[in-house]
Structure formats: C-alpha cells, structure tokens
Amino acid sequence: MQLSLIRKMLAWAPVLLLLLVHSIRADIYESPLNGLGAHEKFTRGNETYHTPRATFTVQGGKRYRFRVISGAILNCPIQISVDGHTMIMIASDGNPFEPFTADSFNIFAGERYDFVLYADKISPLRNYWIRARGMADCAVKKAHQVALLKYAGAPDVDPPEATDWDSSIRGGILLNPWNTKGTDKQVEITRMRAEVPDGNDGIMTSVPDKKFYLGMDFKKVDNLKFNHPDFYPLAYVERSKHLYSPQVNRISSILPGSPPLSQYDDVPSSQYCNEFTVQSSCTQDWCRCTHKLDVALGDLVELIVVDEGVTFNANHPMHLHGFKFRTVALDKLNVSTSVAEVKAMDERGEITRLTSRAPFKDTVTVPDGGYTIMRFRADNPGVWFFHCHIEYHIDIGMGMIIQVGSKSEFPKVPKNFPRCGSWIPSEDEDDDDDDEDNDDGKQEPILVQCINSPNNAGIRPVGAYGLLVVLVAVCLDACIRIMIR
C-alpha cells in the first residue's frame, strides 16, 4: 500500500473515530497524597479495610515544615488544610516570603508551597486529618483525599471526623483563592512580601524594555485536532459537546520540528509567529504556528497575562521555564474581560503594581476574567517555554516560546550533541521499503496555518467527497453497533 494512501486514510481517521468515542471527558474521583490514599474498600466478615493513607507522625510541642507539590496536569486546583491546626505559610515555588498564617491554601498545577505546622494539640492527644479537596473539574465528581497527621503516643485510631468532599471545606483565611476577588479572608499571592531584599536589578521600579499583553481563553474555532471545517464543523455540534481551543492571542502554538536551542538554523523563520505577524483572520479562523516572543539579553520584560473568561469559569496556572519572576499585580475584574479593557485600564493608571518585595514565582494562576502581571530580567540566554500547566491546554496550543538574546549569545552546543527533527517519507515510498535507508526522506516544517471556519451562517458546504466520507463513517458506526449487540 502506498504511503500517500495511508496518509489520506489517517487524515480521515479522526472523522471516523469521533463516532466511536464513548466519552470526551474523564471522570476524576480522587487524588493520591504521596501515592497513597483510601482508593479501594475491602471487606472480610464484619471488618472493612482500605488501601493505606499517607501518614505523617509528629511530636507534640514541635514545629514541622511541609512542602506541598502539585503534580496535577488537569484543571484541578486543590484546597489544602489540616483539621484543628493553622498553617504558617513561608514560601512558594522555592522562594521564601514573610510568614503568613492561614487556615488553608489553594495550590494550582505545577505550584509548590511550604508551610510550618505547630503540633500543639496535646490535650487530649489524638490524630487529625490532612485534607486535599479538589475544585473546578475535580469538583464535578467531588474528588478529594485525606492523609493522617498522627501524634506520637496517640491511640492508633482514625480521627472521628467525616472524610467526604463536603466535609473537607475549610473556612477562615485562605491563601491563593481560585477565581475569586481578593478580600480579607481570600488572600492573593501578591499580598505576600518576598523575604529577600529587592537588590539593584531594577525589576520592581524600572520601566520595562519589553511589555507584552497576552490574552488567553477558549476560542470557538474549527481546530483540526477536534473538528474538520468541512466534515465535522463545530457549528454542527451541540453546545454541551463543544471542544474549544485554548489559545494565547488567538494562536494555537505548536512545537517546532527541531529544538531551536541546539538546531536554531533547522527551524525556518516562517514557522514562527506572534500577534503582529499572523493574519487578522485569526479572530475567526484557526491559526497555528510556533508562537514566539523575542527579547534582548538583559531586557526587563513585563508580561500582562489576561484570562478573558468568556467561555468557562476555568483557570490557567502559567509556568515560565528558565526564570523566576516577580508577581507584581493580580486581580479578578469580572466574570469576563478582554485585553483591550485591561490595556485601557493600564493606560489610565488604574492598575497598581507592587514596587517593592513582590513575591518570586515560576508558576502563577491567572484569574478567570482578570489578569496577572509578571516581571523578570532576561539574563538567561536561550529559548524558554511559557505555558499553561494544564496538560490538555498546553497540548492544544496554550503556550509560546520566549527567545532571550540572539543565536550567538546562546550557550554553545556540546560536541556530538544529538540532533532530531520531524521526518516525512517521500510520496513514492512503499511499505516494503520501511526498513531500507531512504535518502529522499526529509524534514518538512509545519508553517503558519490558518484554517477557514464555517461561513457566517455557521454552515460550510460539505461537497460530494466529504458527504461520501461522512456516510461511510455512519455506516461503519451502524455496523459496529450491530456486531456488539
């Protein structure tokens, strides 16, 4: 079979497979703590057993430092609390800030938080639950987990309090709220103050050399990963099953075929894009390319990241490789907003930035219908990834690369460093030649692409060939249903 025919078959495979998928959403019931949790229940006679929970043993009267790391890859902020105790928050992402006492805190995908717990509950001596309560997508199935804070010498029994999701809600002071405007009890990370002095780097007080407004949201476009504009357009899909495209400045970013840090010249410049180089039609059509921002070595860079919040009440924990940044401002404005609104507010002087001891982070949430402003000194030459830490969002294109400096300023590539790229076989190569060397194979970059969406009426003519493919898919689905009865 010719490879060209295989390619055509693979091109239509998503159209066929979409009819056979059971569900487009995963069910999330719980999350492990240190790999442990009461995931399964077993019974023997009158006895009930669970898989083991994580246990942390403490001595009464002593203080303990905990570091909580969110390895989450989904849209699941987690509220952390300890029954009967407060937490002295002291650091985030490995960067210390002035101690702050909280009853609970939220942690987003990729974040790390350190807190000190004072084990002062010694009369009566007993054990307590450490709770992790899932929110956002994890709240749909009430995903949660508990670990055991075990006081040395206490009876070897579980605490009497219920461990279900609803019982894990903790009131009081919460650090790092999810999509909530800050209050006395909902405390944003920007109210923390870095433990270390500002220094002489000018990050807090100087005028930025480069300033970028980045608008993020889920866009209603015919993304070829989900919807073909001819055969399965989004306009035909019922609202509850819409698959929107998470984008930055209307661009779905893709990774280059070769790593630009070590193979800079192998990536054609035509593959790169940003909001100033793509067509204006990207406001309606699906545009994909390698989204790249360029800054000079030593520049003071400010990123004003806006979650427009039009489609979902979601969040995007943004992670920057290669740097830690100062989080100088963060606010939720409304249910939704826009880059234009935030930019106008900024120009009118209505956004207040911290000018001293703003907390250092490398991952920070952007509130839905709000903004987060980050500053860093671009003193680490190379090509660095900036992306949403939710795996699905980054896979679909909610990210970009930031090039710091020119190629001549990059670290030198080690001798004999491995090279790689996207290999595309030649059209006339047969399957029988798969094991043979093929000098015609070559790397073909994916250039900037803008795929037209349906017309203004929301309908795009399918055509005879497209109609045939759809009919074949429907017949295939019907045959499979008959066979499995």
Secondary structure as GFF3:
##gff-version 3
##sequence-region A 1 485
A	DSSP	alpha_helix	3	17	.	.	.	ID=ss1
A	DSSP	beta_strand	41	44	.	.	.	ID=ss2
A	DSSP	beta_strand	47	50	.	.	.	ID=ss3
A	DSSP	beta_strand	55	58	.	.	.	ID=ss4
A	DSSP	beta_strand	63	69	.	.	.	ID=ss5
A	DSSP	beta_strand	78	82	.	.	.	ID=ss6
A	DSSP	beta_strand	87	92	.	.	.	ID=ss7
A	DSSP	beta_strand	95	102	.	.	.	ID=ss8
A	DSSP	beta_strand	104	107	.	.	.	ID=ss9
A	DSSP	beta_strand	112	118	.	.	.	ID=ss10
A	DSSP	beta_strand	128	134	.	.	.	ID=ss11
A	DSSP	three_ten_helix	136	139	.	.	.	ID=ss12
A	DSSP	beta_strand	144	151	.	.	.	ID=ss13
A	DSSP	three_ten_helix	166	168	.	.	.	ID=ss14
A	DSSP	beta_strand	174	175	.	.	.	ID=ss15
A	DSSP	beta_strand	186	187	.	.	.	ID=ss16
A	DSSP	three_ten_helix	189	191	.	.	.	ID=ss17
A	DSSP	beta_strand	210	219	.	.	.	ID=ss18
A	DSSP	three_ten_helix	234	236	.	.	.	ID=ss19
A	DSSP	three_ten_helix	239	241	.	.	.	ID=ss20
A	DSSP	beta_strand	245	248	.	.	.	ID=ss21
A	DSSP	beta_strand	252	253	.	.	.	ID=ss22
A	DSSP	three_ten_helix	264	266	.	.	.	ID=ss23
A	DSSP	three_ten_helix	269	271	.	.	.	ID=ss24
A	DSSP	beta_strand	272	273	.	.	.	ID=ss25
A	DSSP	three_ten_helix	280	283	.	.	.	ID=ss26
A	DSSP	beta_strand	286	295	.	.	.	ID=ss27
A	DSSP	beta_strand	300	307	.	.	.	ID=ss28
A	DSSP	beta_strand	316	320	.	.	.	ID=ss29
A	DSSP	beta_strand	325	332	.	.	.	ID=ss30
A	DSSP	alpha_helix	339	347	.	.	.	ID=ss31
A	DSSP	beta_strand	360	361	.	.	.	ID=ss32
A	DSSP	beta_strand	363	366	.	.	.	ID=ss33
A	DSSP	beta_strand	370	377	.	.	.	ID=ss34
A	DSSP	beta_strand	382	388	.	.	.	ID=ss35
A	DSSP	alpha_helix	391	396	.	.	.	ID=ss36
A	DSSP	beta_strand	399	404	.	.	.	ID=ss37
A	DSSP	three_ten_helix	407	409	.	.	.	ID=ss38
A	DSSP	beta_strand	423	424	.	.	.	ID=ss39
A	DSSP	three_ten_helix	431	433	.	.	.	ID=ss40
A	DSSP	beta_strand	442	443	.	.	.	ID=ss41
A	DSSP	beta_strand	449	451	.	.	.	ID=ss42
A	DSSP	alpha_helix	464	483	.	.	.	ID=ss43
###
